[in-house]
């Protein structure tokens, strides 16, 4: 009689194809630097006051100026994802290094960055800490970047009849701008430095991630705080996002992305191993802080095309 003994060996955690992460980071550095170069050119044009038929500097020098944006946004996105990653390391929850997503988009040059968590969370406290670590880390980098960027963004007069992209200003953006430059006079606007735009984009990314939907960071936080009842928050938040499409068409893509995510992974958040460990008071206070951060970073109309002189 023969018998077969099967030995099961657990796969080592935190094993990554480092070359792939480095490659994606390098490609994202290229696409964001090119986007930053175009932003810097727009910054020099100052709402069309510069002759656009004459390149103000050599192309290599313009590309170097693109690092103002790319270095800042990669720092914000990278710290966000590394916040998740190191929290996973702390709780021994298997996860990947950040995957940066290069995309030759004219304004951003990227769709952000993600990590993949490869095993269930042990309890709600671990889920909460891992979920909130990213937004806090990214926010702490975005705020000083926004302050420096706005300080380098002069207040200029808008030429008559100028039509262009108008960025929605989150509460934090308005506050920093008012402290540095005071009230905006009629017919004037900040000529955003690329570093300021990176800070603005960082606030937007933070707000999007904090929506309490599915497996977004906000969804993790909501499930950790509310358990299975968080599914009602998910549907309510999705309804709000769909309603925002009436304020700005830029929400259409995000709405479709959230619907696709819920269709693919299901509307209910995956359960943790131990459902019976509640959040303590300190974490509930942090959950309230996450709501405050969301309010400071959110804008109902991120990007619109408008006659800036008619505001």
Residue, then its C-alpha position, 0 to 999 in steps of 0.5 A: x500500500x502506497x501513501x502520498x504525503x502532501x506538505x503545504x508550505x506557506x508562500x513568503x509574504x511581501x515578495x515582489x517583482x521589484x523590476x516591475x514596480x521600478x519600471x512603472x515608476x520610471x514610466x510614470x516619472x516620464x509621463x508626469x514630467x512631460x505633463x509638468x513641462x506643458x504645465x510650466x509652459x502654460x505657467x509662463x504663458x500666464x493666461x495667454x500674455x506670452x506669445x505662444x508661437x515663441x518657445x520661451x526656453x530650450x526643450x531640455x530646460x522646459x522638461x527639467x522644469x516639469x520636475x516641479x510637478x512630477x516630483x511633487x505628485x509622485x511624492x504625494x502618491x508614493x507616500x499615500x501608498x507607502x502609508x498603506x504598505x508600511x501599515x500592512x507590514x506592521x500588521x503582517x498583512x501581505x501586500x505589494x509595493x506601490x504600482x504607479x500607473x503611467x498615463x499620457x494625460x495632458x494635465x496629470x500624466x498618471x492615473x495614480x498609484x495602488x497597492x495590492x493586498x493579498x490576504x484578509x485583514x485580521x480585525x477591524x482595527x488593523x483594517x482601519x489603520x491600514x485604510x487611514x494610513x494612506x490618506x493621512x500620509x498623502x495629505x501631510x505631503x500635499x499640504x506643504x506642497x500646496x503652500x509652497x506652490x501657491x506662494x510661487x503662483x502670482x496673482x495676475x489679471x486675466x485677459x478679456x474674453x479668456x476661456x480656459x480650464x477652471x479648477x474647483x477650489x477645495x476649502x483648504x486651497x481657498x484658505x491657503x490662497x487667502x492667507x498668502x494672497x488675500x481676497x482675489x480681486x475681480x478680473x484676477x486669478x492665480x496663475x498656478x505654478x506646477x507645484x501648486x497644481x500637484x498639491x491641488x491634484x493631491x487634495x483631489x486624489x485624497x478626497x476621491x480615496x476617502x469616499x466611503x465606497x466599496x474597497x476605497x480607503x473610505x470604504x475600509x474606514x466605514x466598514x471598520x467603524x460600522x461593520x456590515x451596515x457600511x453597505x448603506x453608506x456605500x449606496x448613499x455615497x454612490x448616489x452622491x457621486x452620480x449626482x455630482x455629474x450634474x455639477x461637472x462632467x469630470x465625475x462621469x468617469x469616477x462614477x462609472x469606475x465606482x459602478x464597475x468596482x462594485x460590480x466586479x467585487x460586490x457592494x459588500x466589503x469583505x469580512x475580516x477574520x475577527x469581526x468582534x474587535x470594535x474600534x477604540x475611542x482614539x480610532x473613532x476620533x481619527x475616523x472623524x479626522x478623516x471626515x474633516x480631511x475629506x471636507x477640506x479636500x473636496x470640490x464638487x466641480x474639479x475641472x470645468x471650462x469657463x469664461x474666467x473673466x466672467x466670474 
